[in-house]
Amino acid sequence: MAENPYAPPKTRVEDAPTSLPDGDFLPEGRGVPAGNGWKWITDAWAFMAGQRWTFVGVFVLLMVINIVSQFIPLVGPLALTLFSPVLIGGFVLGCDAVRNGEPFEVGHLFAGFRRHTGKLVALGAISLAFTLVAGVIMVAIVGVSFLPLMTGTGAEPSPDEVLGMMVPLLLGVLVVVALSLPLTMAMLFATPLIVLRDVDIGTALKTSFLVCLKNLLSFLVWGVAALVLGILAVIPLLLGLLIVGPLMMVSIYVSYRDIFHET
């Protein structure tokens, strides 16, 4: 007897795996509305759904690495500066894995040691060089007379001497902040561009800087929101930082996707 052609199939059919559409990559990025600065944060919160404690755990591990490195004289801070982009690159790779339907794991934090490590360490070297230059600039503006106060060595200065040091100190801080802003803009998306798109270092730095210029208002909104959330997070014995910290890191990945990919 012929089988009923309208009967449901007897063989079990597996559902096809689903993943988020990648969207066309925009090598030069694009400008987005200012309101997207807040949207990056809300989208990051939704992005972490189901794995928030894993993100918190990875963030805590990253903070522990930062703290422990400070207890290793000279070598620790230098190594942390050099390898921070590698760790951040691993975090970015973990976020990209989540977007593709894979779980976020602690091991993702170290994935940067297996992918474009040389380029990421080069970014760290650029940050280290800037730190050294910034230190020289501070000494040049403030003068070596301020070093004993900063290091806790030498005789205790009088109140009048301290007040006399404050003006050059504030000037030095303002100069360093003004110089560090372009570097921050250049570094912000350099890491994801390298680990996800294998962009060369110079192009990644230039593209990141120009994209930040295109989206100054969006990042202003993002920065104000981050400041407010940071203040609120400090209130309950700093515990809120365990949520806000990874949230802001994920929001940078979300902003990268928003700016560099068609949706």
PyMOL commands that set and color helices and strands:
alter all, ss='L'
color gray80, all
select helices_A, chain A and resi 36-47+52-70+75-99+106-114+117-142+144-151+159-188+190-197+201-214+216-234+241-260
alter helices_A, ss='H'
color red, helices_A
deselect
rebuild
show_as cartoon
